[in-house]
Amino acid sequence: METGSTRRRQPAKNARPVSRRDFLKLAAFIASLVAAGCKPAGRHPTWVQTGDAPGEPAPASHPSPSSAASVAPRARVAIAQAQTYDRTLIKQQVQALVENLGDVGDVFKPGTRAALKVNLTSGAHFRPPPGLTAPESYVTHPEVVRALGELLLDAGVRELSIVEAVYDSGSFALWGYEEIARELGAVLIDLNSPAPYADFVSVPVKAGGSIYESFIVNPILTEIDTLISVAKLKCHYNCGVTLSMKNRIGLLPVSRYRLSPDHWWRSALHGVEEETAVRLPGVILDLQRAFPVRLALIDGVLSAEGGEVPRGSFHPLQPGVLVAGRDPVAADAVGTAVMGFDPLAEPPQPPFLRCQNYLTMARRADLGTNDLREIQVTGLAIDDVQTPFEPAWEM
């Protein structure tokens, strides 16, 4: 089924030229890797699902999941399919994900307080693609949140919050979240403000951070029992992919994380331009340490390739997929593979054209695994749902 201007992709084309500006940035980044003793790999993805993903044959160092039977799984990730946001269908498929994960009693625990961190990036700064809404292309769709919220409430969760540091106050209403919250009896919290509390609080990064030792946040994040990341399946210009791990960037109030008062984004997390390739991935790991999630759910029913918002090489797609896991690194690794990329790719391989692979960084820091040989995929297989994406070639 096709919706608006979305379509299922044919195998992606990797011959896209890089601009002179990006080439110079990339050259500087490669030089920094070489100086640090890292050897950058070739440009194409090295992990390939038969006949679907772009790139060259996979070398032995990055085997496909089918060759990994001898490796004991460290994580389980579930995949389900849905071609539309039909309410009944989404509820069925989200429930199937949860059932296929198994051992989720601590997430769906009676009497607890749960918060769903959604991705409502950029607010009204960008116009959605023609014929589509933002939830049908680049922000978390409210029907996915409704389905998960209903399952949590059915399990006896005492209090449910939907949280995001929205870029403008109208985002919740514009994209259907006020209605969803009302029907679920959930509380909407804009993390750009300390409300309903008097002020922000500082939360330390466990075991010390590589970039930040602590984060300033709304106190709700210290009082909830269960944090769940409900992300969108997308590429990202600076980070390669933006899934459940990077979704936590939106936990931070913009006003406390910008280099200049006229910046509407969290520019301090990026640092100056030559720092971004290393700094932003480090921040993502620090957020993982400070705010671990109990469940990652990735909405890829309708999405987009080429970037996180409608600009540059952004183009809507219809992957028709939902992904969930207890280990957000593993969930993001499977999501990355569903997009036709190698979750073990080293820069400057797609999708990590301009940054370190923070999924690999997380595995090396023992925060989870991005090695598909160590991940048990349940429900559908990656091959069943793979839709090759183009990386974010342009800003």
C-alpha positions in Angstrom: 0.0 0.0 0.0 1.2 3.5 -0.7 0.3 6.5 1.4 0.8 10.1 0.1 4.1 10.2 -1.6 5.7 7.3 0.3 6.8 4.2 -1.5 8.6 1.0 -0.8 12.2 1.5 -1.9 14.2 -0.5 -4.4 17.7 -1.2 -3.4 19.4 2.1 -2.5 21.9 3.8 -4.7 25.3 4.5 -3.0 26.9 6.5 -5.8 25.6 9.9 -4.4 28.4 12.6 -4.6 29.5 14.3 -1.5 29.7 18.1 -1.4 33.1 19.8 -1.2 32.1 21.1 2.3 31.3 17.6 3.5 34.4 16.2 1.8 36.6 18.6 3.8 34.8 17.8 7.0 35.1 14.1 6.3 38.8 14.4 5.5 39.4 16.1 8.8 37.4 13.4 10.6 39.4 10.6 8.9 42.6 12.3 9.9 41.5 12.4 13.5 40.6 8.7 13.4 44.0 7.9 11.9 45.8 10.0 14.5 43.9 8.0 17.2 45.0 4.7 15.6 41.7 3.9 13.9 41.6 2.7 10.4 38.5 4.0 8.4 36.8 1.4 6.2 35.5 1.8 2.7 32.4 3.8 1.8 29.8 1.0 1.3 28.0 -1.0 4.0 29.8 -4.2 4.7 26.8 -6.2 6.1 24.3 -7.2 3.5 21.0 -9.1 3.6 20.8 -11.3 0.5 19.7 -9.3 -2.5 18.2 -6.4 -0.6 20.7 -4.0 1.0 23.1 -1.9 -1.1 26.8 -2.3 -0.9 29.5 -4.9 -1.5 29.8 -8.5 -0.2 30.3 -8.7 3.5 33.8 -9.5 4.7 34.2 -12.3 7.3 34.6 -9.7 10.1 30.9 -8.6 9.8 28.9 -11.8 9.2 25.2 -11.9 8.7 23.0 -13.1 11.5 22.5 -16.4 9.7 26.1 -17.3 10.2 26.1 -16.6 13.9 24.5 -19.7 15.4 27.5 -20.4 17.6 27.3 -17.1 19.4 25.1 -17.0 22.5 22.6 -14.2 22.3 23.0 -11.2 24.6 19.8 -9.5 23.7 16.4 -10.2 22.1 14.7 -7.9 19.7 11.2 -8.3 18.2 10.1 -7.2 14.7 6.5 -6.8 13.6 4.9 -5.5 10.4 2.2 -2.9 9.8 1.5 -1.0 6.6 -0.8 1.6 8.1 -1.6 3.2 11.4 -5.0 1.6 11.7 -5.7 1.6 15.4 -6.6 -2.1 15.8 -3.7 -3.2 13.6 -1.1 -1.2 15.6 -2.5 -2.4 18.9 -2.2 -6.0 17.7 1.3 -5.6 16.4 2.6 -3.7 19.5 1.2 -6.4 21.7 2.9 -9.1 19.5 6.2 -7.3 19.9 5.8 -7.3 23.7 4.8 -11.0 23.8 7.7 -12.0 21.5 10.2 -10.2 23.8 9.1 -12.1 26.8 10.4 -11.3 30.4 9.0 -7.8 30.5 7.4 -8.0 33.9 9.5 -5.1 35.3 8.2 -2.8 32.4 4.6 -3.8 32.8 4.6 -3.8 36.6 1.4 -2.9 38.5 1.7 0.2 40.6 4.6 1.8 38.8 5.1 5.2 37.2 6.0 5.0 33.5 7.1 7.7 31.0 7.0 7.4 27.2 9.7 9.5 25.6 8.5 10.3 22.1 10.3 12.0 19.2 8.6 15.2 18.2 11.6 16.8 16.7 11.7 20.4 15.4 8.1 21.4 16.1 6.7 23.6 13.4 10.1 24.6 12.0 9.6 22.4 9.0 6.7 21.7 6.7 5.7 18.0 6.3 6.1 16.4 2.9 3.1 17.0 0.5 0.2 14.8 1.3 1.6 13.6 4.6 1.6 14.7 8.2 4.7 14.9 10.4 3.7 11.6 12.3 3.5 9.9 8.9 7.0 10.8 8.0 9.4 12.1 10.7 7.9 12.1 14.3 6.6 9.3 16.5 3.0 8.5 15.5 0.5 8.9 18.3 -1.2 5.6 17.5 2.0 3.7 18.4 2.0 5.6 21.7 -1.7 4.9 22.3 -1.2 1.2 21.8 1.8 0.9 24.1 0.1 3.2 26.7 -3.0 1.0 26.7 -0.9 -2.1 27.3 0.9 -0.4 30.2 -2.4 0.7 31.8 -4.0 -2.7 31.3 -1.0 -4.2 33.2 -1.7 -1.9 36.1 0.8 0.9 35.7 -0.3 3.5 38.2 0.7 6.7 36.4 1.6 7.3 32.7 3.4 10.4 31.3 4.2 11.3 27.7 7.4 13.4 27.7 9.3 15.4 25.2 11.2 18.7 25.1 9.0 20.1 22.3 10.4 22.9 20.1 7.1 24.8 20.2 4.2 24.7 22.6 1.7 23.7 19.8 3.4 20.4 18.9 1.4 18.2 21.3 -1.9 19.5 20.0 -0.8 19.7 16.4 0.3 16.0 16.2 -2.6 14.5 18.2 -0.9 14.0 21.6 -3.4 16.1 23.6 -6.2 13.8 22.4 -4.1 10.6 23.1 -3.1 11.8 26.6 -6.7 12.7 27.4 -8.0 9.3 26.3 -5.2 7.4 28.2 -5.5 9.6 31.3 -1.8 10.4 30.8 0.1 13.6 31.7 1.8 15.5 28.9 5.1 17.0 30.1 7.2 19.5 28.1 10.7 18.8 29.3 11.8 22.3 28.2 10.1 23.5 31.3 10.5 22.3 34.9 6.7 22.4 35.3 4.9 21.0 37.2 7.9 21.3 39.5 9.5 24.5 40.7 12.9 24.1 39.0 15.1 21.8 37.1 17.4 19.3 38.8 20.8 17.9 38.1 21.2 14.2 37.4 24.7 12.7 37.5 26.0 10.4 34.8 26.5 7.0 36.3 30.2 5.9 36.4 31.2 9.2 35.0 30.5 10.6 31.5 32.8 11.1 28.6 31.3 14.6 27.8 29.0 15.5 30.6 29.2 14.6 34.3 25.6 15.5 34.9 22.5 16.6 33.0 19.9 19.3 33.9 16.4 18.0 33.5 12.8 18.1 34.6 12.5 16.3 38.0 9.9 13.9 36.5 12.8 11.9 35.1 14.1 11.2 38.7 10.7 10.1 39.9 9.5 7.7 37.3 10.1 4.0 37.6 10.1 3.1 33.9 11.4 5.2 31.0 10.4 3.9 27.6 11.9 5.4 24.3 9.3 5.5 21.5 11.4 6.6 18.5 11.0 7.0 14.8 13.1 5.0 12.2 15.2 7.7 10.6 18.6 8.7 9.3 20.5 11.7 10.8 23.0 14.1 9.2 25.3 14.3 12.2 24.7 10.9 13.9 24.0 8.5 11.0 20.8 7.1 12.5 18.4 8.5 15.0 16.5 5.7 16.8 15.8 4.9 20.5 19.2 5.9 21.8 19.4 9.3 20.2 15.8 10.0 21.0 17.0 10.7 24.6 18.6 14.0 23.3 15.0 15.3 23.7 15.1 14.8 27.4 17.2 17.9 27.8 15.8 21.5 27.9 17.0 23.5 24.9 17.5 26.6 27.0 20.2 24.9 29.1 22.1 23.3 26.2 22.8 25.9 23.5 25.9 27.8 22.7 24.1 31.0 21.8 20.7 32.4 22.9 19.6 32.7 19.3 20.0 28.9 18.7 16.7 27.0 18.7 18.5 23.7 18.9 20.8 22.1 21.6 24.0 23.4 20.0 26.1 22.8 23.1 25.6 19.0 22.6 27.1 19.4 19.1 29.9 21.7 20.1 31.7 23.6 17.4 31.7 22.0 14.0 35.0 20.2 14.2 33.9 18.6 17.5 30.5 17.2 16.5 31.7 13.9 15.0 33.1 12.8 18.4 31.1 15.0 20.9 27.5 14.2 19.9 28.0 10.4 20.0 29.7 10.8 23.4 26.6 12.7 24.6 24.3 9.9 23.5 26.3 7.4 25.6 26.3 9.8 28.6 22.5 9.9 28.3 22.3 6.1 28.1 24.2 6.0 31.4 22.1 8.7 33.1 18.7 7.7 31.8 18.6 4.0 31.0 15.4 2.8 29.3 13.5 -0.3 30.1 12.1 -0.7 26.6 12.8 0.7 23.2 10.0 0.8 20.6 10.8 2.1 17.1 8.0 3.3 14.8 8.9 2.5 11.2 5.4 2.1 9.7 5.8 5.3 7.7 9.1 7.1 7.8 11.7 8.8 5.7 15.2 8.3 4.4 18.0 10.9 3.9 17.6 12.8 7.1 15.5 13.4 10.2 13.4 16.4 9.0 12.1 17.6 5.6 15.2 19.2 4.1 18.2 18.2 2.1 18.1 14.6 0.9 15.0 13.8 3.0 12.4 11.6 1.2 9.4 9.7 2.7 9.3 5.9 2.8 6.9 3.2 3.9 8.9 0.5 5.6 5.9 -0.9 7.4 7.8 -2.1 10.4 7.9 -1.9 14.2 10.9 -2.9 16.2 11.2 -3.4 20.0 13.9 -4.5 22.5 14.9 -4.3 26.1 18.4 -3.4 25.1 18.2 -0.1 23.2 21.6 -0.6 21.6 20.4 -4.0 20.2 17.0 -2.5 19.2 18.8 0.3 17.3 21.2 -2.2 15.7 18.3 -4.2 14.3 16.6 -1.0 13.2 19.8 0.0 11.5 20.0 -3.3 9.7 16.3 -3.0 8.7 17.3 0.2 7.0 19.9 -1.7 4.9 22.9 -0.5 6.9 25.6 -2.4 8.8 25.2 -1.6 12.5 28.9 -2.4 12.9 29.9 0.0 10.1 32.9 2.2 10.7 33.0 5.8 9.5 32.8 7.0 6.8 30.6 4.1 5.8 26.9 4.8 5.5 25.1 5.7 7.6 27.9 7.0 9.7 29.2 9.4 7.2 30.3 12.2 9.5 30.5 10.7 13.0 31.7 7.8 15.1 29.4 4.8 15.2 27.8 5.4 18.7 26.3 1.9 18.6 29.8 0.4 18.5 30.9 2.9 21.1 28.0 1.7 23.4 29.0 -2.0 22.9 32.6 -1.2 23.8 31.4 0.6 26.9 29.3 -2.5 27.8 26.0 -0.6 27.5 24.5 -3.2 25.1 25.3 -4.9 21.8 25.1 -3.8 18.2 26.6 -7.1 16.9 23.7 -9.0 15.1 25.4 -12.3 16.0 24.6 -11.6 19.6 21.0 -10.6 19.1 18.1 -13.0 18.9 15.5 -11.6 16.5 12.0 -12.8 17.1 8.7 -12.3 15.3 9.7 -11.5 11.8 13.3 -11.7 10.4 15.3 -8.7 9.3 15.1 -10.1 5.7 11.3 -10.1 5.9 11.1 -6.3 6.4 14.3 -4.8 5.1 13.8 -1.5 3.2 17.1 0.0 2.1 17.4 3.7 3.1 19.6 6.4 1.6 21.8 8.0 4.3 21.7 11.7 5.1 23.8 12.9 2.2 22.7 16.5 2.5 21.7 18.8 5.4 
